């Protein structure tokens, strides 16, 4: 039955990859494999979940509560509900961030930034976007940064082919920027929380490698990005005339403070990041309601939160849900953990293990892979393996559009074709990943 789950998973990924040829929305394929994989797992628990693999603490609780079918209850109450909680926190975070971005955009806050970008040269914009994304991702996170930068690029670049190339660079830069700080990427955060990495040490050891991971694709794309780009003609038909400059500044500043405040909120409260995002959204929502009383009816209806919520792309949210459910089912069956252990047994050294884990994370979720790596090795804090694993798990997902939260978000927002990304973006992402890994290994061997 495990073989059947893997077959469904692979076929679903192929359906996502060839979405345009099959003419089936990728969200439908993702939801299908997510639900089917979990269903196949649950109905075949005696084979896929032996009684001996259930933790003793759950066995004790089951005896106290007189539960008869222990494997089923463990799969539902412990595994699936745990996965559901993690997935829900990601989706709530994504919905909150997208709504905040839509609110700022509705009040023309991003126009204050785009109007100041005077260049029309593709190469100049490429480097500006790449470096801005890289450093912004380090202080926000790669998912939020991608949402913000894609929104900015929609305002700047009219030609779809050009814009998709810029968005591809955003995915690479967001993942590279998130890898060298403990709040920039979920896997680095995991290693930090598990006391495997130090806050200052990870910045010192991974900054140069992450920068190289960005610079290699930047230099590669610069060769083909020639000439000038055109900006879209902004229609003001849906925006009221009385959006004033102070409205723009107010919502841009509040939006940025809200997004930047999420990691600070998490650090002080230890609550999941989506809680901070919801707090930021609630504040911006309240301000929007208050400011709305100073606007006419047409403006209020087009710039309010309800209008922003209608513009949030729910198909990308559901696509995210399906992908995470499918990968979660592989984690529940122990497939990902078994793969990590197998890699450790067949590969000659840990550096190669970390690099391969990074590449595998472009196909499946990097979180369970890193979690398995943490369980596999009993190494001290700031060990070179943890440093390299943080880099590889954070940046390896750029090699495929579905390999990272940033990539999945960009895919949903801009409807990027899997094959298009694989042909045009992935080779440079892979080159940057390998070059950065070499730099990290050399730096760790010297220090």
N, C-alpha and C positions, 0 to 999 in steps of 0.2 A: 504493500500500500504506500510505503514511502516513495517508491519509484513512481507511482501514479501521481502523487503530490508534486514531485519534481517535474514530471512531464507537463502537468497543468501549469506549473509556474513558468516553465520555459516557453510553452506555447503562448501563454498570456503576454510574456515579455516580447515575443515575436509579433504578436498582434499590436502591441503598443509601438514597436519599432516601425511597423509597416502600416501605421494608422491611415495614411492618405491613400495607399493602394487598396486597402480593404474597405475604406470609407466607413469605418467604425470608430467612433470617438474613443480616445485612449482612456477616458474616465470609465466608460462602460467595461472595457477589457480589464482595467485595474480592479474595479469593484468585483467583477466576476471571479477573477483568480483569488482575490482576497477571501471572499466568502467560501468558495469551493474548496480551497486548500484547508481552511479551518474546519469545514464540515467533514472532509475526508479524514482529517486528523482525529476529530472527536468521535466519529462513528467506528473508528478502528483502534480505540485506546488499548485494548488488551495486548495488541501487537506493538503499538508505537510508544506506549508508556508503561513499561513494566513496573510492578508494585515496588520493586527494589530501588527504583530511581526517584521515588517520591520522598521528599525530605521528612525526617523523623518528627519535626515539629508539627507538620500537617497531619501525620499519622496519629499523633497524640490528640490533636484537636478533633480528629474524626472519631476516635474512640469515645471521647467525652460527649460529642454531639450525636453519637450512635449513627453515623453515616455508613450506609451499606456499600455504595459504589464509590469507593475512595478515588480511583483514577479519574472518573468523570468529574467529580467535584473539584479535584485538584486542577484539572484542565480548564474548568469553567471559572472557579472561584479564585484560583491563584494565577494561572497562566493567562487566560483570556482577559479577565478583568484588569490584571496588571498591564497587559498590552493596551487595553482600551483606555486606561488612564493616561498612559504615556502618549498614545496617539491623540487623544482628546486635547491634552495640553499643547501639543504641537499645532493642531488645527485651530484651537482658540487663539493661540499666539499669532498664527498666520492671518486669521480673520481680523483680529484687532489691528495688526500692523497694516493690512491692506485697507481697512476702513480709515485709519488715521491718514494714510497717504492720500486716499480719495478725498478726505475732508480738506487737507492742505491744498490739494490740486483744485478742488471746487472753489476755494477762495483765492485762487491764482497765486498761492504762495511760492510754488516752484518757478513761476515766471520771474521772480526776483533773482533766481540763480541763472536760468536759461538766458535771460536778457543780458546778463553780464558776460556770457560766453560769446565773445565777438568773432572768434575764429570760424572760418568755413572750410578749413583744411582738414581732411580726414585724418591724417597722421597726427596732427596736433591734438585733435579731439580724442583720438585713440589713446594717446599717452595721458591726456588729462583725465579721461574716464578711468583708465586702468589704475593710475596711481591714487586717484581720489577713492576709488572702490577699495583698493588694498588697505589704505589707512583707516577708512571709515569702518570697514569690516572688523578691524582689530579692536575697535572700541564699542561697536554695536554687536552684531553677529552677522554671519554670512547671509542668513535668510532675510533679515530686515534690510540689510544693505542692498541686496539684489532687488527687492521690491521698490526701494527708493530710486535706485539708479535706472531701472527699466522705465519707471514713470518719467524720469528726467529725459531719457533718450527718446521717448515718444514725443516729447515736446520739441526736441532738437532735430531729429533726423526723419525725413519724410520717406525716403526710399526704403522699402522693406528689406531688401537684400543687404543694403549697407547697415541698417539698424540691427539685423540679426547678427552680423559680424561683431558689432559693438557689444551686443548682449552676450554673445559667446565669450568675449573678453571679460565682461563683467563677472560671469560665472567663475572663470579661472582666477580672476583677481580677488573675488570675494572669498573663495576657498583658501587661496594662498594667504590672504590677510588675516583670516580667522585662525590660522594654524599656530601663529606665534604668540598668542595671548591666551590666558586661561578663560576668558569670557568670549572669545571670538568664534569658537567652534565647540559643538557639543561633546566631541570626543576628547578634546583637550580639557574641557571642563570636567569630564568624567575622571580623567587621570589626576587632575588637580584635587577633586573631592576625595578620591581614594588615596590621597597622600603619596602619589607617585611622582608628582612634579611640583617644583616651587614656582611661585609667581614670577619672580625676577629671573630665575635661572632659565626658564623656558623662553623668555624673550631674548636673552643673550645668546642662547644656543640655536634658536630656530629662525631668528629674524633674517639672517643672511641667506639661508637656504630657501626660505619662503619668498624672499625678494627675487632670487634667481629663478624660482618657479614662475614668477610673474614676468620677468624681463625676457626670458627666452621666447615665449609666445608673443610678447609685445614687439620684439625685434622681427620675428617671423611675419606677423601681420602687417608690420610697417612696410614691407616690401610690396605688398599687394594693394594696400590702401592708398591710392593715389588720387589726386584731384580734390575737388570741393564737393561738399554735401549740401543738399537743399533742406531747408526747414519746412515743416508743414504749415499750411495756411490755417491760422487759428480762427475758428468761427466763434463769434461772440453771441450767436443767436440764443444760446441756452444760458448765457450768463448775464445777469442784470447789469445795467450801466453803473449802478452806484456802489460797486465794489471799490472801496477806497484803498489807498496805499497802506493805511494803518491796519485795515483788515488783512491785507496780504502779509505784512510783517508780523502781526499778532499770531496768525495761524502757522506761519512758517516757523517762528521761534518756539511756540508752544508744541508744535509737532516734533521738532528736533529735540527739544528738552524732554518730551515724553518718550521718544525712542531711545535717546541716550541715557535716560534715567532708569531704563529697565534693568540693565546689569547692576546698577547701583542698588536698586530696590532688592534684587536677588541677593546681593552680597550682605545687606544689612538684615533682611528678614528671613533668608534661606527658603523663601517660598518659590515655587516654580516661576519661570520667566513670564508665563502667560498672565499671572496675577498682576505683575507690574504693567504689562501691556494693557490689561483691562482697566487698571487705575488710570493710566495715561489717556485711554479712550474716554473714560467717564468724565475726566476733567475737560478734555477737548469738546466732548458732547455738550457739557453744561455751558461752556463758553459760547459754543455755536448757537445754543438756544437763546442766550442772553443777547448776543450780537444780532441774532435774527430779528429781534424787536425793532432794531434801527433800520431794517431793510424793507423794501416793498415785498408784496406777496410773491411775485414771480421769482425774485432773487432768493427769498427765504425757502421756497419750495425746491429750488435747484441747487442750493448750497448746504442744505441741512443734512443731518446724519441719515435720515431715512432715504434720501436720494443717494447718498454715498453707499449705503448698504445695498441698494438695488444695483449699483455699478460693480460691486464685488463679484468676481468671476467664481461662481459656485462650482462650475465644472472642474476647475483646477483644485478646489478644496476636496471634492469627491475623488479626484484622481489621486491626490495625496493620501486620502483615507485608504483607497484600495491597495496602493503600493505598500503602505506601512502594514496593513493587515496581512498581505501575502508574505512579506519578509518576516513578520512576527510569527507566522505559522511555521516557517523554517526554523526559527529560533526555538519554538516550543517543541518541535520534534527532535531537537538536539543536533540538527544537520550542520548548522553554522559552527557550533562548538566542536563537533567531530572534524569538520574541515580544518579548523585552526590547529587542533591536536595533530592531525595528519600532516599538515604543513610543517609543523615542528619536527616531526619524525623523519621526513624525507629531505628537508632542505639542510644544507651544510652548516649554516650559521644563522644567528638571530637577526642580523642585518637584512639578510635576504628574506627571512620570514616577515619582517616588518614591511619591506617593500612589496612583497606579494600580497600581504593583507591589504595594503593600500590599493593595489590593482583590483583585488577581489571586491573591495568596497565600492567600486564603480558599478558593480552589478547588484550587490545586495547591501543592505544597511550596514554602515560602519559601526554603529553602536553595539550590536551583539558581537561583532568580531573583536572590537576592543575589549568588551567585557570578558570574552573568552581568553584573550591575551593576558588580561589582568589575573585571571584565575590560573593560567598555565605557568606563570613565572613568579617566583618569590624573590624579587630583586629590590635593592634599597631605593630610596627616594632619589630622583634625578639620575638614575642609571641611564647610560647611553641608549639602551633599548627603549625605555619609556620616551625619551626625547625623539628618537627616530620614528617610533610608533605614532606619536602625536602628529608629527609632520606628515607621515605617509597616509594615515587615516583621514587627516584633514584635507589633504590636497589630491589624493588619488581619485576621489569621486569626480573630479573634473574631466576624467578621460571618457566618460559617457554622460550624456545629458541627464540620465535618470540616476546617476551615481551619487548625487548630493542633494541636500535640501535646496540649495541655491539653484541647481540645475533644474530640479523638478518645478520650482516656483517660476523660473524663467520660461520653461517649457509650457507651463499652463498660461502664463500671462501673455506670451508672444506667440503661442501655438507653434513652437519650433519642432520641426520634423526630426525624429531620431536619426534617420539616415543622413540628413543634411548635416547635422552636428557631427556625426561620426566621420564624414568625409572631410569637412572643412575646418572643424575646430579641434576634434580629438587628437589628430597627429601632433599638433603644436602643444596641446595640453599634456600629452604623454612625454614629449621632449622636455618640457619645463619640469614635469614631475621627476623624471629621472635625473636631470641636471641638478635640481634642488636637493634630491636625496644624496647624490654624490657629494655635494658641498656640505651637507649636514654630517655625513659620515666622516669626511676629512676633518671638519671642525671638531667633532667629538673625539676623534683620535688624537688631536693635537692638545686639546684642553685637559 
